[in-house]
Each structure stands twice: as structure tokens, then as C-alpha cells.
């Protein structure tokens, strides 16, 4: 069965729409990011941005794919986890389209979609996944019909930590790329809390200590260098443990923070030491975008997993390990 899916992503600050077919071809992948003038992301402001820009991006995605709307067989949307107002705005658009076009609707787990788009691009079948973004930091692997969380942050996600640090350093949002740029000039490692507890980690103490370093006069490049080396070292440690425990032969890096070259270098070293394949999701598929929602939606639908309009409420706290993965053996 040939399927063409419109995927709509809108869990937080980014809104995306994409057209993907069931052979894995991404025909279009259009997205835009809401950037606040100051401070962090306010959910209602972001949701208003989605409602304003969403219809235009959906139309642009369809025209870029050079298809007629009648060629779309399926609507997939990011059902959770995420910011409630953003999820509800996105779901409303998806429901409206599904009703108007009389086609099925699939609710996709945002975190699972990051894994599946990475597997599509890499050709991986069963990786240990390092999923790092503004809202999530998890080490994940498939077992027993679900994606199991082998380790995760106990407080703030690594992307959020970098953005909060960046605001303290006078950087605009998103701060991660600017922290990475400054860190390239650093070489002196300042002592910061290294908080790994079993398979979980914590970044709040390191953030506070880094902010104190900056206020005490430490050079910007030293603060950024030390934060990256410490934060990424913690991720590497639990990634190695997950590989050793699961015996899997693939290591996948996905999510918005996957764009960081230093983190990539560190995890390449982990993969080499364990003699496993490594893949970093390409920049256009690393952040939040519709292609990952569309591709995962296709797989779910083909396995018989769709949702009725009346039951398509959003799930802001939907964990990665709470969904039955019906499309994997």
C-alpha cells in the first residue's frame, strides 16, 4: 500500500509540516522556530505563533512536495510530550484537516519520532539512542515492545540548561550554538559538579556552579568549555553503560543538541571503544520538524495504530516508554 502522510509538529517553540511517503522519501520538510524577545519560551506566546504560522507552513509543505491535497492519505500530529497550549493548537489543526479531508489521524509520540527519523536516515534497526534536546535528555533502547529509558535527567534537560546558562552569559535564544562556539576557544577545565547517579544524571547543580564561575570573573570561553566537557562526559558515561548492558551494535545521537560537534566527537569515541556503529542525525532532522512525525505516523498506521477524533486529546506528559511500539518486531 502506497501512503503519503502530512506530519505536523508543534510541541514547543518550533512548528513544522512535512510530506513523507511510506518508502521513506521526504518530499518536503518546512519548519519555523519561535524566538522570544527576552527570557525563555512562554507556552501561550509559542502557541499563538503556531496558530499564526501553521496554516502557511502546511500549505508551503504541500506545494513544495508538488502534490495535490487530495494525494494525502494520512494526517499525523505530535500528541505529546510538550507544552499544553502548543500541543492543543497543533492537534486542532490536525483534527480539522483530517475531518475536512476525511482521512485517518495518528497521534505520534514526539520522543519516539526523534528515534525513528534517526533510524530512517541511518539505516539502523536497533540502536541505543542518545536523545538530547531542549526538553529531553534520555538514553533509550528498544526492549519488550517498548522504547525503554535506560537513563535520563532528574531535573532539567541539557538543551534547557544551555539556554538558561546562555541567558546568564548575555546570549540570545537558542544559546547552545553560541556556547559551542565560545567553547572552541577554551582549554582550561574548571571544576564543575559531575552528577551521575546510577544511570541518571543531573544538570541543575552544574548550571548554578557555572553561573557562579561567570559572576566571579571566569573567562567566557572557560565557562563554556568546562560546561560542555562536563555535561557531555556525563552523557558519555551512561551511554557506555547502556551499550555494555544491552550489547546493541548501533549508537544513535538525535534531538536538537545533536547538532553539537563536540558531543558528536565524544560519542564517536564511545562507539569506537565498544566497536559499534555510530550515527548523528543530520542538522535538518535533528531539531523538531514534521518529517519525523510523518514517518512515525506512517509506521504506526501500517501497524493498525490510529486515533479517532473524539479520542485525540493531547498528552503533555507522555513518556517515551509509555507507548506500545506496534510496528517493531
N, C-alpha and C positions, 0 to 999 in steps of 0.2 A: 504494500500500500504506500503510495506516494503522499507525503504530508508536507504542508507548508504552514509554519507557525509564526504568528506575531507574538513576540515576547515583550512584556512591559515591566521595567524595573523602576522601583521608586521607594526604597526602604528608608533612605536618609537624605543626604544632601544632593545626590545625583538622580537624574531622571533619564531613562534610556528606553529606546524602542528598536527592535531588530526583527528582520525576517530571516528565518533559518529553515532549511528543508531537511527531511529525515535522512538524507545521505551525508549530513554534516556540513553542507555548504552554507556559509554565512553570506547571504545576499546583501544585507545592509546591517549596520550597527551604529545607530546615531544616539549620542548622549550629550548631556549638558550638566554642569555642576553649579549648584547654588553656592555662592561665596558671600558670607555676611560682611558688612562693612567693618564690624568690630566684634570681638568675642567669638564664642562658639556658635554651633548650629542651634537655632531655635526651631523646634518642630513645626509650629504653626506657620512661621515665615517660609520654611522649606516646603511645606505642603501647598502654600499659596503659589510658590514658584512652580511647583509641579502642575498645578491646575492651569496656570497661565501658559506654560511652555509645552505641556504634554501633548495636546492635540496637534500642535505644529510639528513636533518631533515624530509623532506617529505617522502623520501624513508624509513627512520627508523620508521616513524609513521605507514606506511603501513605494514612493516614487523612485527612490534610489535603487530599490530592488527591481525596478522596472516590471512590476506585476500589477494586475488589477485587484482591487479589494476582494472581488469575488473568487480570486485564486487562493485566498487564505482559508485554511481548513480548521484552524485551531487558535484559540487565544490562551496564552499563558501569562500569569502575573506573579509578582513577588508577594507572597502571602504573609511572610514573616521570616525571621525576626526583624524588628526595625522600630522606627518611631511611629507611634499610633496614627497621628494625623497624616503623615506621608503615606503609610500603608493604606489608609482608608481612601485617600484621594486616588491612588493608583488602582485600587480594587474597583472603585466606582467606574473609572474609565473602562476597565477590562470587562466588567459586567455589562455596561452599556453596549460595548462593541459586540460581545457575544450574543446578547439579546437581539440587537439590531440585525446582525448578520446570520442569526440562527445557527451558530456553530458552537462546539463544545468549549468548556472553560476548564483550565487546570491551574490549581494553586501550587506554586513552587516554593520550596524552602530555599531562601537566599544563600545560606551557607553551603548546602548540598550543591547548588548550582555553580558555585565557585569551583568545587571539586570536579564536577562533570565537564565544565568547559575546559579545565586543565587537562583532563583525560582525553577529551576530543582532540585538542591541539597536539598533545604529546604522543598519543597512541598508547598511553599507559592503561593497564587493565585493573591493577590492584595496588595503588601506591600507599605509602604513608604520606599524608598531606600536612604541610605546614601552612595553615591558613591565618594570614595576618592582615588586619585592616583597621579602620578607624574604630569599629565597634566590636571586633572579634580577634581573639588570639587563641588558637586551638591547634593541637596536634591530633590528627584524625586518621583512622584506618577502618576499613570495612571488615565486619565480622558478624556472623549470625543475622543476616538480613537487615543490618543497620550500619550506618557510619558511627563508629564508637569514638568517643572523645577520650584519648589516652592522656591528655594533659591540656591545661588551659590556664588563662589568667584568673586569679582570685579577686582582682579588683578592676583595674582599667586596662583596656586593650592597648597594644603597643602603638597603633596609629593615633589614638586619642592622647596617649602620653606624649608623643612627639609634638602634637598640635598644641597641647597645654604648655609644654616646655617652650615651644616656639613663641607663643604669646608673651611669656615671661622674658624672652630674649628680644622682643620687638619685631618678630617676624609675622607676616600676614598668613592667612589660611589658604591652602594647606601648608603646614610648616615642614613636613617630612623631607621634601626635596631640598629645602634650604638648609636644614640640619645636616643632611648628607653632604651638601656642597661645602659647608664650613668645616665639616669633619675631615675632609681631604687634606686640609692644611694643618691638622693636628697630629701630634705624635706622642705627647706626654699623657699617660693614662693616669687620671685622677681616681682615687679610691671612692667608689660608689657602692651602695648596698647591692649585693648579689643575692637575690631572694628566690631560691628554688627549693620547694618543699615537696618531696616525693616527685610526682610528675607534674605538679602545678607550679606556677610562678606568680610573682607579684611585682608590679612596677611603681606603685604609689610611693614607696619609700625612696626609691632611686630618683623619682621625679622631684621630690622635696629636697633631697640632698643636692641634686644638680642645680636647682633654683638657688639654693644657699651658696653653692660654689660661685655662681654668677654674681650674686649680690655681694659676695666677699671679694670680688675683683678678678676671678679667674678669667683668662682669655677666652673669647667666644669659641675659637677653634678647639681648645682643650675641653671645654664643656661638651661640645657636640661630639667630638671624638670619643670621649670617655663614655658618654651615654650610649652611643652606637655599639661600641665594643662590649660593654657590659650587658646591654639588653639583648644583643644578638647572640652573645655567648650563652646566655640563659636558654634561649630558644634552641641553640645547637645541642646543649646537654640533653634536654628532654627528647629532642628528635633522635639522637643517638640511642637513647634508651628504648624508644618506641621501635626503632629498626631492629635492635637486638632482641626485643621481646617478640615481635611479630614475625621476624625472619622474612619480611617482604623485600622485594628486589627493586623497588622503584620509590623515589623520593620526589614529591611534587611540592613546589612553592607557588602559592596562589594568594589572591587578595591584593588590595591596593598597595600595601607596603612591599609586595613582591617586586615592585619597580626598583627597590634599593639595591644598588650594585654590591655594596659591602656585605649585606645579608646574603646575597647570592653567592659571593665568594666563600663565605663561611660555611654555607650549606653544601656547596660543591665539595669542600674539604671533608665534610661529614660523609657524603655519598662515596667519595673516593676511599675513605678509610674502611667503609663497610662493603665496598665492591658492589654498589648498587647504581642503577641509572638515576640521573637527576634531570629535572626539567623545571625551568622558571617560566611561568605563564607570560606571554608577550605583553608589552605595556597596554595595548589596546583592549586586551581581555583581562587585565589584572584588576582594574577597578570595577565599580558597579556599572553594569551595562545589560542591555536587553538580550544579547546573544546567548548569554549563559542561561537566562530564564527560558528562552525559546527552545534551546537544545534540551534542557532538562524536562521541559514540558512535553516535548515530543516523546521522550523515553517513557515518561510516566503514562501518557495517554496510550501508547502502544502496549503497555502492560495492563491496561484496563483501569488506570487511576485518573479519574476526572472528578469534578465537583459540580453539584447543582447550584444555580444562582442563589437559592434560598439558604444554602449551607456554606456559602463562600465568605464567611466572616474572616477578618484578618486575625493573625496570631502573633502579636508583638514579641512574645517571649518564647517562640517556637525554637526549641533547641535542635541542633544538628542531629543528635542521637535520639530524637523522639519520633522520627518518621520511618515507617517501614519502606525499605528500598525494594520495591516490587520488580524492578527491571534488571536487577543483577542476579546472577546465578549464585 
